[in-house]
Amino acid sequence: MAKTSLFTDIVGSTETAVLLGDAAWADLLERHHSVVRTWIGRFSGEEMDTSGDGFFVIFPDPTSAIEAGRAIVEAVRPLGLTVRVGIHDGDCYVADGKCTGIAIHIGARIVALAEPGELLVSEPAMSKARRDYRFSDRGAHTLKGIPGTWRLFAVLPEDSS
């Protein structure tokens, strides 16, 4: 079943946790999670997993994932946090409430390549997204453990020219 995966990662989370200490970091992380979950719900996402400072979410289509990703990037800024977002569209398989498949591995590799505050999408996701988005070609990349090369694109902010 084709789904769009979205992965988030807090930039500099370990350094921030060390700076704040365990109790303050736990509080900040709880606020981050609440904000992210709000936007996941507004764009029909389904949370699959969270690993400390990152989320794995599936969406029905790339447009919903991009809109949620944009909202999340902006919504966590007032918390003093910056996230990176990776988005991929491909087949996944749901078993025991978990979404698995190579497409999920691809999405996880893409988020690792995103710059702070950036939404980085695969070519399959870009080609199925709403047409009024503007993208910047980030070139072909080798993704660890994934055969071939993958063309990636950054979603440009709405106000960029």
N, C-alpha and C positions, 0 to 999 in steps of 0.2 A: 504494500500500500504506500503510495507516494505521500510523503509528509515533508514539511519544512522544519528542520531542526535549528534551534537558536541556542548558542552557548554564550554565557557571560563570564567574565573574570574581573575581579577587582585588581586594578593596577597597584602594585606596591603593598599588597595586603600584609605580607609578613613584616615589613618595616613598620607599617602603621600599627600592627598589633603589638610589636615590641615597644614602640614609642608610647602607646596608650596604656599598656598593661592589660592583663586578662579581663578584668571586670569591665573596663571602659570599652575594650574591643568587642566583647560579647554584646554589650548594649548597642554599639554602633552597627554590628552585624545584624542584630535583631531588627533595627530600624531599616537597614538596607534591604533585608529580606521582605519586610512588609511593603516597602515601596515597589520592589520588583514584582511581587505577587499581585499587587494592585494592577499594574500594567499588563501582566500576563493575562489576567482575567478580562480586562477591557478589550483585548484583541483576540479573544477565543483561544488562548494558549492552554496547554496542559503541561503542568510541571511533571517532569519525569524523575528528576533527581537534583539534589543540591550537594555540593561537596565543599563545605566550609564557606568559601567566598565566591563560589560560582554556581550558576544554574544551568540545567539542561532542560529545555522546553521544546515541545513540538507544537506546530501551528498547522492549520489547514492549507495555508498557501504562503508564498514568499512575501506578498504585500502585507499580510497581517504580522509576520515576523519582523519585517523592516519597520513598520509603524511602532510595534512594541519596543524594538531595539532602540529606535530614536528616542522614544519617550523615557525609557530606562536610563539612557546615557544622560539626558537632561535632568531627570528627577533625582538622581543620586548626587548631582553636583552640590546642592545645598547641604548635603551631609558631609561635604569635604572629600568625596570619593570620586574617582574616575574609573570607569569600566571600559573594557574592550568587548566587542560582540562579534561572533562568527555565525554565519548563516549558510546553510546548504539545503538544497531540495533534492530528495531522492527516496528510494524505497526503504522502508523500515518495517520491521515485524514486531508485533506486540505479543508478548508471551508473559503470563503472570504479572500483568500490569506494567511491564517494562518494554521499552522500545529498543530494539537491537538491530544490527545490520551494519554493513560497511558504510552506508550513508552517515551513520551516527559517528563513526570514527573520523570520517572526512570533516564533519562539522567541528569536532573537537580539535582537529589539527588546524583548521582555519582560524579559530579564535586565538590560538597561540601566535599567529602571525599578524594579528591586528595591532595597530598602533593604539596608544592610550586615547580613549574617546572615540575610536573609529568603529564603524560597522563594516565588516569585510564579508563579502558574499561570493559564493562560487558562481561560475558561469551558468550552471543550470538554474540557480535561484534568480540570478539577474534576468535571464531570458524569460522567466515566467512572471516577473514582478510587474506591477503597474507601470505603464510606459512614461509617465511624467517624472519619474525619478531621474536624477543625474548621477552618473557613475564615473569614477576615475579608474582606468585600467591599471592594476598593480602587477600585471605580467603573469607569466606562467611559473608555477611553483611545484616543487617536489614535496609531497606530504609524507612524512615519516610512516613507512610501512604500507603506503598506498601506491599501487602501480601507476605509472604514467605521470604526466604533469597536469596541473590544474590551473586554469586561468582564474584569477581572483580580481574582484572589483570593490573599491571603496564606495559606499553610498555617500554622496556629497550632501552637505547641509542644504536645507531648502533655500536659504538666503545666499548661497554661493553663486557667483556668476562665472 
